Amino acid sequence: MTQLRRNLPLLITGIMIALIVSTRLVSTALPDRTGSVDPRVTLTDNDARQILERRQRQQVRAFMSVAEGEVSRTEERIRETTALALAASLFAANESLVQRIPPTADALLAGVNLARLLPPGMHLTDRSGFVSSARSDLHMRYQPEPLEIEIVSIGKERIDGPAVMLRLPQSGDPQLFIATRLDEITIPKPFASEAEIIVSGFVPEPFRALTLPNPNANK
């Protein structure tokens, strides 16, 4: 009994040490769920696939937004190019009836402007043969005999689309050409052949019917 009393403190100390060690082992094996946060995020294959698909849809929407904006602006520029060409051809036809054919592109544009035939949103510039609009700079090429008009439209920004060229020959249908790229294009010389235009990086595009005035109709 006396021996037990002597060893009691030692026994208590051993029990306490065993309890402390076992508590540490349990806390290591089973992390406390109430007082700590695991910084690692585990995704299932399905979660990862959904995130990837969502990002791909966002990228596609962004691309389509830019592409649709470019197409829309290109169509707008084709319409304004057509409007300017029609106004110039009407004015030139009327002037030819009274033997006042404009000698140069500047004279033709000045006459169109004076007659208030310049399409809305367009104005003359200081550059010879040029008209400006919100989306493009338009260069008119003109020859009085035989009467031909050619307009080259260059977008002011990349999103305005590629260069556009519209030709109104004296006879035959109007011809529309569109550049195949946005940068480093070569503008064909005035009234170049179709082969030369294509070599310059333009391709012919279908053009809706445009009725042009015939200056000889009333003669």
C-alpha positions as CSV (number, residue, x, y, z in Angstrom):
1,M,0.0,0.0,0.0
2,T,2.8,2.3,0.9
3,Q,4.5,1.4,-2.4
4,L,1.3,2.3,-4.3
5,R,1.2,5.7,-2.6
6,R,4.8,6.4,-3.6
7,N,4.1,5.5,-7.3
8,L,0.8,7.3,-7.5
9,P,2.2,10.7,-8.7
10,L,4.3,8.9,-11.3
11,L,1.2,6.9,-12.5
12,I,-0.9,10.1,-12.8
13,T,1.8,11.8,-14.8
14,G,2.0,8.8,-17.1
15,I,-1.8,8.9,-17.6
16,M,-1.7,12.6,-18.4
17,I,1.0,12.2,-21.0
18,A,-0.9,9.4,-22.6
19,L,-4.0,11.5,-22.8
20,I,-2.1,14.4,-24.4
21,V,-0.4,12.2,-27.0
22,S,-3.7,10.5,-27.9
23,T,-5.5,13.9,-28.2
24,R,-2.8,15.1,-30.6
25,L,-3.0,12.0,-32.7
26,V,-6.8,12.2,-33.0
27,S,-6.7,15.9,-33.9
28,T,-4.1,15.2,-36.6
29,A,-6.1,12.3,-38.1
30,L,-9.4,14.1,-37.9
31,P,-9.0,17.8,-38.6
32,D,-11.3,20.1,-36.7
33,R,-14.2,21.0,-38.9
34,T,-15.4,23.9,-36.8
35,G,-12.3,26.0,-36.3
36,S,-10.3,25.6,-39.6
37,V,-10.8,26.1,-43.4
38,D,-9.2,23.9,-46.0
39,P,-7.8,26.4,-48.6
40,R,-7.8,23.7,-51.4
41,V,-10.8,23.7,-53.7
42,T,-11.6,20.3,-55.3
43,L,-13.6,20.3,-58.5
44,T,-15.3,17.3,-60.0
45,D,-14.9,16.6,-63.7
46,N,-18.4,17.8,-64.3
47,D,-17.7,21.1,-62.5
48,A,-14.5,21.7,-64.5
49,R,-16.3,20.9,-67.8
50,Q,-19.1,23.4,-67.0
51,I,-16.6,26.1,-66.2
52,L,-14.7,25.4,-69.5
53,E,-17.9,25.4,-71.5
54,R,-19.0,28.7,-69.9
55,R,-15.7,30.4,-70.8
56,Q,-15.9,29.1,-74.3
57,R,-19.5,30.5,-74.7
58,Q,-18.3,33.9,-73.4
59,Q,-15.4,33.9,-75.9
60,V,-17.7,32.9,-78.8
61,R,-20.2,35.6,-77.9
62,A,-17.4,38.2,-77.8
63,F,-16.1,37.1,-81.2
64,M,-19.6,37.1,-82.7
65,S,-20.3,40.6,-81.3
66,V,-17.1,41.9,-83.1
67,A,-17.8,39.9,-86.3
68,E,-21.5,41.0,-86.5
69,G,-20.5,44.6,-85.8
70,E,-18.0,44.5,-88.7
71,V,-20.5,42.9,-91.1
72,S,-23.1,45.4,-90.1
73,R,-20.8,48.4,-90.7
74,T,-19.6,47.0,-94.0
75,E,-23.1,46.7,-95.2
76,E,-23.8,50.3,-94.1
77,R,-20.7,51.5,-96.0
78,I,-21.8,49.6,-99.1
79,R,-25.2,51.4,-98.9
80,E,-23.6,54.8,-98.5
81,T,-21.2,54.1,-101.3
82,T,-24.1,53.1,-103.5
83,A,-26.0,56.3,-102.5
84,L,-23.0,58.5,-103.4
85,A,-22.5,56.7,-106.7
86,L,-26.1,57.1,-107.7
87,A,-26.2,60.8,-106.8
88,A,-23.0,61.4,-108.8
89,S,-24.3,59.4,-111.8
90,L,-27.7,61.3,-111.7
91,F,-26.0,64.6,-111.6
92,A,-23.5,63.7,-114.4
93,A,-26.4,62.4,-116.6
94,N,-28.4,65.6,-116.1
95,E,-25.4,67.8,-116.9
96,S,-24.6,65.8,-120.0
97,L,-28.1,66.6,-121.3
98,V,-27.1,70.2,-121.5
99,Q,-23.5,69.6,-122.5
100,R,-22.1,70.6,-119.1
101,I,-20.2,67.5,-118.3
102,P,-18.1,68.0,-115.2
103,P,-14.4,67.7,-116.2
104,T,-13.0,66.3,-113.0
105,A,-14.0,64.4,-109.9
106,D,-13.8,67.6,-107.8
107,A,-16.1,69.4,-110.2
108,L,-18.5,66.5,-110.1
109,L,-18.6,66.4,-106.3
110,A,-18.9,70.1,-106.1
111,G,-21.9,70.0,-108.4
112,V,-23.5,67.1,-106.4
113,N,-23.0,69.1,-103.2
114,L,-24.4,72.3,-104.7
115,A,-27.4,70.5,-106.0
116,R,-27.9,69.1,-102.5
117,L,-27.6,65.5,-103.8
118,L,-24.9,64.5,-101.3
119,P,-26.2,61.7,-99.2
120,P,-27.0,62.5,-95.5
121,G,-24.0,62.3,-93.2
122,M,-21.5,63.0,-95.9
123,H,-19.4,66.1,-96.4
124,L,-16.6,67.2,-98.8
125,T,-13.1,67.3,-97.5
126,D,-9.9,69.2,-98.4
127,R,-8.5,66.1,-100.1
128,S,-9.1,66.1,-103.9
129,G,-12.0,63.7,-104.8
130,F,-12.7,62.7,-101.3
131,V,-15.9,62.6,-99.3
132,S,-16.1,61.7,-95.6
133,S,-18.8,60.0,-93.5
134,A,-19.0,58.7,-90.0
135,R,-17.7,55.2,-91.0
136,S,-15.4,55.8,-94.0
137,D,-13.5,58.0,-96.3
138,L,-14.8,57.7,-99.9
139,H,-12.6,58.4,-102.9
140,M,-14.3,59.1,-106.1
141,R,-12.6,58.3,-109.4
142,Y,-14.2,59.8,-112.4
143,Q,-13.7,60.0,-116.2
144,P,-16.1,62.1,-118.3
145,E,-15.6,60.2,-121.6
146,P,-16.7,57.5,-121.6
147,L,-18.6,58.3,-118.5
148,E,-17.5,56.1,-115.6
149,I,-17.6,56.5,-111.9
150,E,-15.7,54.4,-109.4
151,I,-15.8,54.9,-105.6
152,V,-13.4,53.4,-103.1
153,S,-14.6,53.3,-99.5
154,I,-12.0,52.9,-96.7
155,G,-13.2,52.3,-93.1
156,K,-12.0,54.6,-90.4
157,E,-11.6,51.8,-87.9
158,R,-10.9,48.1,-88.2
159,I,-14.5,47.3,-87.0
160,D,-15.8,49.3,-89.9
161,G,-14.8,46.4,-92.2
162,P,-12.6,46.0,-95.3
163,A,-12.2,48.3,-98.2
164,V,-15.1,48.5,-100.7
165,M,-15.0,49.5,-104.3
166,L,-18.0,50.2,-106.4
167,R,-17.7,50.8,-110.2
168,L,-20.5,52.2,-112.4
169,P,-19.4,51.6,-116.0
170,Q,-21.0,53.5,-118.9
171,S,-22.6,50.2,-120.1
172,G,-23.2,47.0,-118.2
173,D,-24.1,46.3,-114.6
174,P,-22.5,48.0,-111.5
175,Q,-19.6,46.0,-110.1
176,L,-18.8,45.6,-106.4
177,F,-15.5,44.5,-105.0
178,I,-14.5,43.9,-101.4
179,A,-11.0,43.6,-100.0
180,T,-10.1,40.1,-98.6
181,R,-8.2,41.5,-95.6
182,L,-8.2,44.6,-93.3
183,D,-4.6,45.5,-93.3
184,E,-1.9,46.2,-95.9
185,I,-4.2,46.4,-98.8
186,T,-3.3,47.7,-102.2
187,I,-5.9,50.0,-103.8
188,P,-6.1,49.3,-107.5
189,K,-5.4,52.0,-110.0
190,P,-8.4,53.9,-111.3
191,F,-10.5,51.8,-113.7
192,A,-8.2,48.8,-113.6
193,S,-9.3,45.5,-115.2
194,E,-11.1,43.0,-113.0
195,A,-8.0,40.8,-113.1
196,E,-5.9,43.6,-111.7
197,I,-8.4,44.3,-109.0
198,I,-8.4,40.7,-107.9
199,V,-4.6,40.5,-107.9
200,S,-4.7,43.6,-105.6
201,G,-6.6,41.6,-103.0
202,F,-10.2,42.3,-103.8
203,V,-12.9,39.9,-104.8
204,P,-16.1,40.5,-106.7
205,E,-19.3,40.4,-104.8
206,P,-23.0,40.1,-106.0
207,F,-24.6,43.5,-106.2
208,R,-28.3,44.3,-106.0
209,A,-29.8,45.8,-109.1
210,L,-29.2,49.5,-109.4
211,T,-31.0,51.4,-112.2
212,L,-28.7,54.0,-113.6
213,P,-29.9,57.0,-115.7
214,N,-29.3,56.8,-119.4
215,P,-28.3,60.3,-120.6
216,N,-29.2,59.4,-124.2
217,A,-32.7,58.3,-123.4
218,N,-34.3,61.6,-124.2
219,K,-32.2,62.5,-127.2
